[in-house]
């Protein structure tokens, strides 16, 4: 039985929102090259090893994900989910490996005495663990887009898990921040803490023989090794046996099905932007760019208050619509075509003024045939890793992958961390008597901010981008596209650019950068601003006709551009 869906459900998109058909052109394509941009040097090197062996961009993505499970466990791994875009030189395919709620889950999952639980109490343990989807997704994608043997793709990760790797400063900080919760799980404590209960410091060699055995099983049996048999039993033991127990069953694990979907595409100036459809966050990124298309961003200096106002206002409007409408389209009507309709975006753009902030941000009224909904109250989102890959044949992958928060649910099964993805659902199932679109339901996938993006011009691949960062991913990716396409920055300049980004009704400015100095000016224009650290992880590849591709890795993390 095929374990992927051939279609997805959401309000029908108009013709302009369909993938751009590649056009034969007279412009010389970019010079071929292998390039991997990933969140850890060892992961990037593993992807390059597959490309050198004659593998495709998808082969490299599988190897990168396996290694990230070993060396960057705090952000992503085989216990989580992902969205992936694949370009084969002719067509775009979107893959949805988002985690699902157990079949028994209801809107009451995160309620206590009728009120939403404290967020941190919900995160730790089995309650928030969604049915993992990344391995079933990658396996289905590999059947279509891979050429190397499946088992070969796991060899670098198996070796690193067995022989060990050096704990990096970034991982060490994550362990220090989450040590109290890790102490509550025997598997997590044994793996990530010293015998005295202290977090492993940077420079420590971390070996994970249990994960090596799990990876061997995946290499031999495929994704079924995770979803059935002894590993699945261990997942269920950890989830259901925790004091904060979850509802996952053997049937939930065995029946998980990734979705093979049509990419959601939209024009932006001379380009076409493509991302996965909901529950991915890409539709929100496209909406931000659709609003900014009404303004001459090229004429505005990137570090100016005027540019920050427009980026911030576009983001605030898009977030208001996100909180009202975005959810799993297999369970809820999502008005994607209405939200991205040029007439609707023109109407929303009329609200924007670089001199005065919109006083009261509210969702709009796009074409929508669904029932009345209520806006979801803001709540935290976190975690995640971005992988951007180009192979010498011109195939490309943009994949954003996650276990949600830092260290996921803070519990380990068979050597890997489990996700806390269900906390991406609204804790409150309704508001003011109206249902919230992103409420919990059995078999439903939670709304996501993950937004892997591919950019085309005249049917030719122009850029690959994406970022980790929880709900801030949407702003990071939108700003990266403005930097690349309007301001014509290099990928590395874009990755290092000071952040100005929306988070619901607030516009955040990156502390310790020139962006923070804009706070008084923006506040004087009526904008609600906050200065804070912003831990993006943008991984970007830019292609230009007749030139070698350029890569950029976010200096805020430990990513690397590997190329040859």
Residue, then its C-alpha position, 0 to 999 in steps of 0.5 A: x500500500x502506498x503511504x502517501x497522498x496524491x493530493x491535498x485539500x484546501x480552497x481551490x487556487x486560481x491559475x496564477x497560484x499554480x506552479x510556473x511551467x518551466x520555459x525554454x529560454x535563451x539565457x545560459x543556466x547557472x553553472x552546475x555545482x554540488x552545494x549543501x547548506x545545513x545547520x552543522x558542518x558534519x551534516x553538510x559534509x554527509x550530504x556532499x558525500x552523497x552528491x560525490x557518490x552520484x546521488x541526487x539532492x534528495x539523496x543528500x537530504x536524507x543523509x543530512x537529516x540522519x546526521x542532524x538527528x545525531x549532531x543537532x538533536x535539539x532542533x530536528x531528527x527522526x522523531x519529528x516532521x518536515x516540509x520539503x520542496x523538490x525541483x527536478x529541473x522540470x517540475x516542483x513537488x511538495x512533500x508534507x511530513x508534518x506530525x499528526x495528532x493521535x486518533x484519540x486526541x480532541x480539543x480538550x487535550x491541553x485543557x485543565x479544568x476547562x482552561x489552557x494548561x501552562x505552556x511549559x507543563x504541556x511541552x514536557x512528556x508524552x502529551x505533546x508528542x505527535x506521530x512522527x512523519x519525517x522518515x515516511x516522507x523522506x522514504x516516499x520522496x526517495x522512491x521518486x527522486x533518489x538514485x542511491x541505495x537507501x541504506x547507503x544514505x545512513x552510513x555517515x550518521x551511523x558512524x557518528x552515532x557509534x564513534x561519537x562527535x564533539x558537542x558544539x557550543x550551540x548544542x551545549x547552550x541548548x542542554x544547559x537551558x533544558x537540563x532541568x527537564x532532561x533530568x526527568x527522563x532517564x533516557x534523556x539524562x543518560x544521553x545528554x547529562x553527566x553522571x552528576x546530572x550536569x549538562x554536557x559541556x562543549x568539547x565533550x565527545x557524545x556517543x549514542x549507540x542506541x541511535x546507531x542501532x535505530x539508524x541501522x534498522x531504518x537503513x535495513x527496513x526503511x521507515x517501517x522500522x520506526x513505525x512498527x516493531x521494537x522501536x515503535x514499542x519503545x516510542x509508545x512506552x515513553x509516550x504513554x508511560x510518562x507522568x504527562x502521558x500522551x494518547x498515541x497508539x500502535x495504530x497511529x504510528x503504523x498508519x501515518x501517511x505523508x502527503x505528496x502535494x502540489x506546490x503553492x506558487x505566486x508571482x513576485x515582481x519578475x519572479x515566481x515564489x513556491x512553497x508547500x501549502x498549508x499547514x506549512x507557513x509558506x502561504x503566509x510568507x507569500x502573502x507578506x511578499x504579495x503585500x510588499x509588491x505594492x511598494x518600491x522596496x528597491x528604492x528604500x535602503x535596507x536599513x531604513x525605518x521606511x523599509x522596516x515599517x513596510x516589512x513590519x506592517x505587511x507581516x502584522x496583516x499576514x499574521x492576523x489572517x494566519x491566526x484566523x484561517x491557517x490550519x490543516x486543510x484536510x480538516x478545515x477549509x483554508x481560504x488560500x486562494x482568497x488570501x493570495x488573490x491579487x484583489x484581496x492583497x491590493x485591498x489589504x495593502x491600502x491599509x499600509x502607510x510607512x508614516x503611520x502604523x495601522x492602529x488595530x490589526x485585524x484579520x481581513x475578509x478574503x473569499x471564503x466559503x467556510x464556517x465562521x472562525x475565531x482567531x487563535x491566541x498567540x502561543x510559543x513556537x520554536x525549534x527547527x532546522x533548514x537544509x538547502x541543497x543543489x546538485x550538479x544536474x540542477x535538482x534542488x531541495x529546500x527542507x525545513x525539519x523540526x521536533x518543535x521546541x528546543x529538545x522537543x518533548x525532552x524525552x528520548x526513545x531508542x536514542x532520539x528525542x521525540x517531538x512536542x509538535x502538538x503544542x503547535x495546535x491552539x490550546x483553546x479549541x474555541x473563542x467567544x463561542x466560535x471554533x479555532x481553525x487550528x484546534x486539536x483533532x484526531x489525525x489532524x496536523x498542527x499549523x506550522x511556520x516552516x516555510x521552505x521556499x524555491x524561487x524561479x524566474x522564467x521557469x529557471x531556478x533562482x534561489x533556495x531559502x528557508x530558516x528555523x526559528x518557530x513562528x519567527x520563521x515567517x518573518x525571517x524567510x520573507x525578509x530573506x526574499x526581499x534581500x535577495x530579490x529586491x535589494x540584490x544582496x548576496x546569500x551571505x549578506x542576506x543570512x547575516x542581515x539584521x532582522x526586522x520581523x513580525x510576530x503577531x501584532x508586534x514587530x521585533x528588532x534584533x538586539x545588538x544590531x543596527x535594527x535595534x536603533x530603529x525602535x524609537x523611530x518606529x514607535x513614534x510612528x505608532x508601531x508596537x516594537x520589541x527588541x530581542x535576540x533573534x536566532x534565525x538559521x537562514x540557509x540560502x543558495x542563489x543561482x544566476x545565469x552563467x555564474x556559479x551558485x552562491x551559498x549563505x549560512x546564518x552566522x547566528x548558528x553553526x551552519x556551513x556552505x559545502x560546495x565543489 
